[in-house]
Amino acid sequence: MTDLPVTTIVNLRDVGGLATTAGARVRPGLLYRSGSLNELDGGDRATLERLGLRVIYDLRSDPERARLPDRLPSGAEYVPLDLLADATEGSPGELFAVIDRPEQAAAVLGNGRAARVFTQQYRHLVSLPSARVGLGRLYRELADPLRRPALIHCATGKDRTGWAAAALLLLLGVPVESVMDDYLASGPRLAGLHQPFFDAFRARGGDPELFGPILAVRREYLDASFDELRRVFGTVEGYFEAGLGIPPQDQEALRLAFVQPEAAGEPDDGRPRRAGTVVEGEIHR
């Protein structure tokens, strides 16, 4: 979970480094996560280029990408994957529309609806067809060494990117609570980021508190994804196989790629120990 020294990209960090339940560790330098790249400047572009990124996966919606297109480092392929394209309520496009319409924000987000809709979004990230197709492609491609290193991002790197990273970490055998801590770590990294938006929305006559649940990083949101995974697919392995179309042998390929042994004196031969049952939340077999 190493942060990178940039100023024009929010929440940029390495997905690697976390320990698994079997005494191994997620390899660093293979997958990074962040917010959008629409403000990428020359110095930070050079930082990304030094990472040798081969693919950038943009998990945002079509309206988000059109309004704030990425600025790409040289040498990186750009792959858009709109995970919530099939959402009919509370989609990024719908929430995005009320940013400039304070008079509609209360109807769309008031009376606790924002938190309810956003919790449902986290369930959609597990079971919505567009999310399953997009994430299935993402993980299949990440198993290919020619597609790494890679970067995954959404708007701020906390929600769609948060689930994409969390699901992979679960598959690799990282304990549930460590995955949750990694997700919650986006909160401090985004603190203060939205103040200019709040000020502008207030100046237009809107109540910025309506957006609080959308911009927050809350344990109950990721818990909703975990609950949806258990309810629909039973285990993380079942989610990857039945939900994302990634059979056991390809799941093992991801483990081989992303997990390195950590036992003292043990050589790194690229073959991780298989993760045992994670009692917390019963997410593994």
C-alpha positions in Angstrom: 0.0 0.0 0.0 2.8 2.4 -0.9 1.9 5.9 -2.0 3.6 7.5 -4.9 4.9 11.1 -4.9 2.4 13.0 -7.1 0.3 16.1 -6.8 -2.1 15.9 -9.7 -3.4 12.4 -9.2 -5.4 11.6 -6.0 -5.1 8.4 -4.1 -2.3 6.9 -6.2 -0.8 3.8 -4.5 0.5 0.3 -5.1 -2.0 -2.5 -4.6 0.9 -4.7 -3.5 2.5 -5.2 -0.1 -0.2 -6.6 2.0 0.3 -9.9 3.8 -1.9 -13.0 3.2 -3.2 -15.4 5.7 -0.7 -18.0 4.6 2.4 -16.1 5.4 3.0 -14.7 1.9 2.7 -11.2 0.5 1.1 -9.5 -2.5 3.8 -8.5 -5.0 4.4 -4.8 -5.4 5.0 -3.1 -8.7 2.3 -5.1 -10.7 -0.9 -3.1 -10.1 -1.5 0.5 -9.0 -4.8 2.3 -8.2 -5.8 5.9 -8.2 -8.3 8.6 -9.0 -8.7 10.0 -12.5 -5.8 11.3 -14.6 -7.6 14.3 -16.0 -5.1 16.7 -14.3 -2.0 14.7 -15.0 0.9 17.2 -15.5 4.5 16.8 -16.9 6.2 15.9 -13.6 3.6 13.4 -12.6 3.4 12.0 -16.1 7.1 11.2 -15.8 6.5 9.5 -12.5 3.8 7.2 -14.1 6.1 6.6 -17.1 8.8 5.4 -14.8 6.4 2.7 -13.5 6.4 1.2 -17.0 2.6 1.0 -17.1 1.3 -1.1 -20.0 -2.4 -0.6 -19.5 -4.6 1.9 -17.8 -8.1 0.7 -16.9 -10.6 3.5 -16.5 -13.6 2.3 -14.5 -15.7 5.5 -14.8 -18.9 6.0 -16.8 -19.1 7.5 -20.2 -20.3 10.9 -19.0 -17.5 11.1 -16.5 -14.9 10.2 -19.1 -16.4 12.7 -21.6 -16.3 15.6 -19.0 -12.9 14.8 -17.5 -10.9 12.8 -20.0 -7.7 11.1 -18.9 -4.3 12.5 -19.8 -2.2 9.4 -20.5 1.4 8.6 -19.9 3.3 7.5 -23.0 3.4 3.8 -23.8 0.2 2.9 -21.9 -2.9 1.4 -23.6 -6.2 2.9 -22.4 -9.1 0.6 -21.7 -12.4 2.0 -20.5 -14.6 -0.4 -18.4 -17.9 1.2 -17.3 -18.7 -1.0 -14.4 -22.0 0.6 -13.6 -23.3 1.1 -17.2 -26.3 -1.1 -16.4 -27.4 0.7 -13.2 -30.8 2.3 -13.6 -30.9 4.1 -10.2 -28.1 6.1 -8.6 -25.8 5.6 -11.6 -22.7 7.9 -11.8 -24.5 9.7 -14.6 -27.6 10.4 -12.5 -25.6 11.6 -9.5 -23.3 13.5 -11.8 -26.3 15.4 -13.3 -27.4 17.0 -10.0 -24.0 18.5 -9.4 -25.0 21.5 -11.5 -28.7 21.5 -10.4 -29.0 22.3 -6.7 -32.8 22.4 -7.1 -32.8 18.7 -8.0 -30.2 17.5 -5.5 -32.5 17.4 -2.6 -35.1 15.3 -4.4 -32.4 12.9 -5.6 -30.2 12.7 -2.6 -32.2 13.9 0.4 -33.9 12.0 3.2 -31.2 9.5 3.5 -31.5 8.4 -0.1 -27.9 9.2 -1.0 -26.6 6.6 1.5 -29.2 4.0 0.5 -28.4 4.5 -3.2 -24.7 4.4 -2.7 -25.0 1.2 -0.6 -26.9 -0.3 -3.5 -24.1 0.8 -5.8 -21.7 -1.3 -3.8 -24.0 -4.3 -4.3 -24.2 -3.5 -8.0 -20.4 -3.7 -8.2 -20.7 -7.4 -7.4 -23.8 -8.5 -9.3 -24.6 -6.0 -12.0 -24.0 -7.5 -15.5 -21.8 -4.6 -16.7 -19.7 -4.9 -13.5 -19.2 -8.6 -13.9 -18.3 -8.2 -17.6 -15.9 -5.4 -16.9 -14.2 -6.9 -13.9 -14.0 -10.3 -15.6 -12.1 -8.7 -18.4 -9.9 -6.8 -16.0 -8.8 -9.9 -14.0 -8.3 -12.1 -17.0 -6.0 -9.5 -18.5 -4.1 -8.9 -15.3 -3.2 -12.6 -15.4 -1.3 -12.0 -18.6 2.3 -10.7 -17.9 2.1 -8.6 -21.1 -0.7 -6.5 -19.5 1.3 -5.6 -16.4 2.2 -3.3 -14.7 -1.3 -1.8 -14.9 -3.2 1.0 -13.3 -6.9 0.9 -12.3 -8.8 4.1 -11.5 -12.2 5.7 -11.3 -13.0 9.3 -10.2 -11.3 9.3 -6.8 -10.1 5.8 -6.5 -12.3 4.8 -3.6 -15.5 3.1 -4.8 -15.3 1.2 -8.2 -11.5 1.1 -7.8 -11.9 0.2 -4.2 -14.0 -2.9 -5.0 -11.8 -4.0 -7.9 -8.8 -3.9 -5.6 -10.6 -5.5 -2.7 -11.9 -8.5 -4.7 -8.5 -9.2 -6.1 -6.9 -9.0 -2.6 -9.5 -11.4 -1.2 -8.8 -13.9 -4.0 -5.1 -13.7 -3.2 -5.7 -14.6 0.4 -5.4 -11.2 2.2 -7.5 -11.3 5.4 -10.9 -9.6 5.2 -10.0 -7.0 7.8 -6.8 -6.1 6.0 -8.8 -5.6 2.8 -11.2 -3.4 4.7 -8.3 -1.3 6.2 -6.9 -0.9 2.7 -10.3 0.3 1.5 -10.7 2.7 4.4 -7.2 4.1 3.8 -8.7 6.2 0.9 -10.5 8.4 3.5 -7.4 10.3 4.8 -6.0 10.5 1.3 -9.1 12.3 0.0 -9.6 14.6 3.0 -10.2 18.1 1.9 -10.3 17.2 -1.8 -14.0 18.1 -2.1 -14.0 21.4 -0.3 -13.9 23.5 -3.5 -16.9 21.6 -4.8 -18.8 22.1 -1.5 -18.1 25.8 -1.6 -19.3 26.1 -5.3 -22.4 24.1 -4.7 -23.3 26.2 -1.6 -22.8 29.4 -3.7 -25.4 28.1 -6.2 -27.9 27.7 -3.4 -27.4 24.0 -2.7 -26.8 22.0 0.5 -23.4 20.3 0.2 -24.2 18.0 3.0 -26.4 16.1 0.5 -23.2 14.8 -1.1 -21.6 13.7 2.2 -22.6 10.0 1.9 -21.4 9.9 -1.7 -18.0 11.3 -1.1 -17.4 9.4 2.2 -15.4 6.2 2.6 -17.5 4.0 4.9 -17.1 0.5 6.3 -20.7 -0.2 5.7 -20.3 0.4 1.9 -17.7 -2.3 1.4 -19.6 -4.6 3.8 -22.5 -4.3 1.4 -20.3 -5.7 -1.4 -19.1 -8.5 0.9 -22.7 -9.4 1.8 -23.7 -9.4 -1.9 -20.8 -11.7 -2.7 -21.8 -14.2 -0.1 -25.5 -13.9 -0.9 -25.2 -14.4 -4.7 -22.0 -16.4 -5.1 -21.1 -17.9 -1.6 -17.4 -17.4 -1.7 -14.8 -15.2 -3.4 -13.8 -18.2 -5.5 -17.4 -18.7 -6.5 -17.7 -15.1 -7.4 -14.7 -15.2 -9.7 -15.8 -18.4 -11.3 -19.6 -18.0 -11.7 -19.8 -14.2 -11.6 -16.8 -13.2 -13.6 -16.1 -16.2 -15.7 -12.7 -16.9 -14.3 -12.3 -20.7 -13.7 -10.1 -22.1 -10.9 -7.0 -22.6 -13.1 -7.1 -18.9 -14.1 -7.7 -17.9 -10.5 -4.5 -19.8 -9.6 -2.7 -18.0 -12.4 -3.6 -14.7 -10.7 -2.2 -16.1 -7.4 1.0 -17.2 -9.1 1.4 -13.8 -10.6 0.5 -11.6 -7.6 1.7 -13.5 -4.5 5.2 -14.0 -3.3 6.4 -16.2 -0.4 7.5 -14.3 2.7 8.9 -17.0 5.0 12.4 -16.4 6.2 15.0 -18.0 4.0 12.5 -19.2 1.5 13.3 -18.4 -2.1 10.8 -16.6 -4.2 10.0 -19.2 -6.9 6.7 -17.5 -7.9 4.6 -20.3 -6.4 2.4 -18.9 -3.5 0.9 -21.0 -0.8 -2.8 -21.5 -1.3 -4.9 -19.4 1.0 -6.7 -21.3 3.7 -10.2 -20.6 4.9 -10.8 -17.0 6.1 -13.1 -17.3 9.1 -13.9 -13.6 9.1 -17.0 -13.3 7.1 -16.6 -16.8 5.6 -15.6 -15.3 2.2 -13.4 -18.1 1.2 -14.1 -21.8 0.8 
